[in-house]
Amino acid sequence: MSNLNLVWKKTIDRVKNDMKVVSYDVWIATLTPYMMNEDTIYLKSPSEFQIKVIENKYKDLIEMELKRVTKIS
């Protein structure tokens, strides 16, 4: 497993604990990481609508857990 995939798996495992299963399955489970630099992970989404929902509802949670996983403050 690549470092990118490992970081993403650890991040979404933590995110999953803070969400309802249905919400996770609909909004987060379908995201795919495709690139990472020092403080950013880039994700692919099946739709623009999904991106908007994630930005409005889940971005802070994802960022917080990603920072915890990568120990970025």
SVG drawing of the C-alpha trace seen along z (x, -y; Angstrom):
<svg xmlns="http://www.w3.org/2000/svg" viewBox="-28 -25 34 27">
<polyline fill="none" stroke="black" stroke-width="0.4" points="0.0,0.0 1.4,-3.4 2.0,-6.1 -0.9,-8.1 -3.3,-5.2 -2.2,-4.4 -2.6,-8.0 -6.0,-8.2 -7.2,-4.8 -6.1,-5.9 -7.8,-9.3 -11.1,-7.9 -11.2,-5.2 -11.1,-8.1 -13.7,-10.1 -16.0,-7.1 -16.1,-7.0 -17.5,-10.6 -20.2,-10.1 -23.4,-8.1 -22.7,-5.0 -25.1,-6.1 -23.5,-9.6 -20.1,-8.0 -21.1,-5.6 -22.8,-8.3 -20.3,-11.1 -16.9,-9.8 -16.5,-6.2 -16.5,-7.0 -13.6,-9.5 -10.3,-8.4 -6.9,-10.0 -4.7,-10.7 -1.9,-13.0 -0.4,-14.2 2.2,-16.9 3.4,-18.0 0.1,-19.4 -2.5,-18.6 -4.2,-15.5 -6.0,-15.7 -9.2,-13.6 -11.2,-12.5 -15.0,-12.6 -17.7,-11.1 -19.6,-14.3 -19.4,-18.1 -22.4,-17.9 -20.6,-15.6 -17.6,-18.0 -19.9,-20.8 -21.5,-18.8 -18.1,-17.6 -16.7,-21.2 -19.8,-22.5 -20.3,-19.6 -17.2,-17.4 -14.1,-19.4 -13.3,-20.4 -13.7,-16.9 -11.5,-15.4 -8.8,-18.1 -8.8,-17.6 -8.4,-13.8 -5.8,-14.1 -3.7,-16.4 -4.0,-13.9 -2.9,-11.1 0.0,-13.0 0.8,-15.0 0.6,-18.3 -0.3,-21.2"/>
</svg>
